[in-house]
């Protein structure tokens, strides 16, 4: 049985398609460096490349879109509950 590997990434820094396989480069924060005009820039270090068949990648994107919609709906529900509660408190006398 294959072992499970947990990978942490701060950012997806590369995404390309080669021979029907999607390759995703994941990176972590590697501190700051100097960029153009000696301005500080965030440095990212690629630590992992995930390779998936195109169909599996499309399914993963669909799952992420579904999760994002659920998160947006939860946030809206929480905001609506706070608005309703603050509206209920508006008519009450203060002590």
C-alpha positions, -999 to +999 in steps of 0.1 A: +000+000+000+015+034-010+022+058+019+006+092+021+028+122+017+016+155+031+030+185+012+027+221+023+029+249-002+025+287+001+018+291-036+013+275-069+041+290-090+040+270-122+014+252-142+018+236-176+006+208-199+030+183-214+020+152-233-014+151-217-001+155-182-006+186-161+025+196-141+020+219-111+050+235-093+044+242-056+066+266-037+072+278-001+082+312+011+120+314+011+123+349+026+129+381+009+155+393-016+162+423-037+144+428-069+145+455-096+155+489-082+167+472-050+131+469-038+124+439-015+107+410-032+092+378-019+114+348-028+096+315-035+114+281-036+098+253-056+097+222-034+073+199-051+059+191-086+026+174-088+019+156-121-016+145-130-034+133-161-055+160-177-088+144-168-078+140-131-067+177-131-101+188-145-118+167-118-096+184-091-105+218-104-142+210-103-138+198-067-120+231-058-148+251-075-174+232-055-155+238-022-151+275-030-189+279-036-196+261-003-172+285+015-188+315-001-222+303+009-211+297+045-196+332+047-228+347+034-249+328+059-226+339+087-227+376+075-265+374+072-269+360+107-247+388+121-267+414+102-300+399+114-287+399+150-275+435+149-308+444+134-327+427+163-305+446+188-312+480+172-347+483+186-338+473+222-331+499+248-296+501+262-290+496+299 
